[in-house]
Amino acid sequence: MTMPTVLLTGVSSLPGYQTAIHLLRLGYQVVGIYFKNKIRLDHQNFKLKKADITNPGLITKLVKKIQPEVIVHMAALGNVDLCETEKKLAWRTNTLASAHLARLASRYSPQFLYLSTDFVFPGKDGNYRELDPPNPINYYGLSKLGGEIATLSSNTTWAVVRASSIYGFGPGRKNFAKFLVERLSQGLKVGALVDQYTTPTQASLLAKAVCEIIERKLCGFFHVVGERMSRYEFAIKVASTLGFDRSLIQKAYVKDMKWVAKRPIDSSLNCERTRKLLKTKFYSSSIAFRVLKEEYQAVIKTPKAN
Ligand SMILES: NC(=O)c1ccc[n+]([C@@H]2O[C@H](COP(=O)([O-])OP(=O)(O)OC[C@H]3O[C@@H](n4cnc5c(N)ncnc54)[C@H](OP(=O)(O)O)[C@@H]3O)[C@@H](O)[C@H]2O)c1
């Protein structure tokens, strides 16, 4: 029996790459789309394609040809400040391309899963639940919310999976854990915010949850996150777990940041409902950092892959 085919956009991002690996482990055929950053993933059931998701003609051809049972859409313009200065590009990439993919899924693919963000919420009070009303304060959040609306409007078994400060090792933009390791391993100081809170999502946990949602054909909104903490608390935990000098981590404050786009102060997500629904075990923070340590040790052994 041939396993279903998943078309996965954003395979060259950390969550995309981890999701591809977990899907392949489960026996799925995966077609992964990258844009500017080619990745290497050797597996007999994996095909890598280069495509620009903002080119509707090209994407239509691809989906028609592959007719995947599932589309997992993780590609986006993820740089929050760039989204603020390049609004048209952000809208085209995060909203219009998602709407086009959701329309194609309605015709050719019974299941559509969209990776979204805590930044769809205003980020004043935190602890946002899956069905709380979104109200983004920056253009990245707004353009991702456009993608959410397109997803739930599709005629598919759809899922909007929200994550927050995704971290781990693998391809994609530098995430905070990777940045910390890079600096701390060289004995360099790092500033970390004490007054901004998120619920950091370990990429490998996200990939497991995404796979379960696909396997069980679940529909709706999901929050896949870890425990709420400040960037400073996160940095201290990373340093302690990986054996770096904690005194290199210095307290920083939101008021001193030179961001272009506004940032939520507390965009932490409440994941109680999702945890109850899924069998995937969400990590407590002690397990999450133990897993990070194992991943870090694997990176040290094979640095090129990460
Ligand atoms: N970073 C976080 O903490 C966080 C939190 C919540 C949700 N997310 C979501 O996670 C996903 C990955 O983002 P990221 O933050 O990890 O950033 P990232 O590393 O920059 O990943 C962005 C991905 O989108 C692809 N992409 C961008 N423009 C494209 C285009 N025009 N055509 C095809 N592919 C395109 C990139 O491909 P190339 O690299 O090959 O160009 C890359 O695979 C996004 O959906 C983002 O909203 C991220």
The ligand as an ORCA input file, in Angstrom:
! r2SCAN-3c Opt
* xyz 0 1
  N      10.065     31.625     14.162
  C       9.114     31.450     15.059
  O       9.356     31.542     16.265
  C       7.722     31.115     14.617
  C       6.668     31.095     15.566
  C       5.389     30.715     15.151
  C       5.169     30.353     13.830
  N       6.186     30.412     12.927
  C       5.927     30.020     11.545
  O       6.909     29.048     11.163
  C       7.053     29.066      9.729
  C       8.530     29.111      9.384
  O       9.015     30.415      9.669
  P      10.348     30.756     10.424
  O      10.058     31.845     11.359
  O      10.964     29.505     10.901
  O      11.193     31.477      9.296
  P      12.177     30.963      8.150
  O      13.260     30.138      8.719
  O      12.526     32.218      7.417
  O      11.267     30.079      7.227
  C      10.459     30.590      6.234
  C      10.185     29.494      5.237
  O       9.312     29.990      4.212
  C       9.926     29.789      2.958
  N       9.520     30.859      2.045
  C       9.551     32.187      2.282
  N       9.105     32.852      1.186
  C       8.789     31.917      0.255
  C       8.305     31.960     -1.064
  N       8.014     33.117     -1.674
  N       8.098     30.800     -1.739
  C       8.371     29.592     -1.143
  N       8.846     29.480      0.122
  C       9.054     30.639      0.804
  C      11.418     29.796      3.225
  O      12.103     29.162      2.153
  P      13.664     29.512      1.836
  O      14.350     29.639      3.153
  O      14.121     28.309      1.042
  O      13.678     30.770      1.038
  C      11.460     29.009      4.531
  O      11.361     27.637      4.287
  C       6.228     30.270      9.253
  O       4.966     29.828      8.821
  C       6.090     31.125     10.509
  O       4.978     31.970     10.467
  C       7.455     30.776     13.295
*
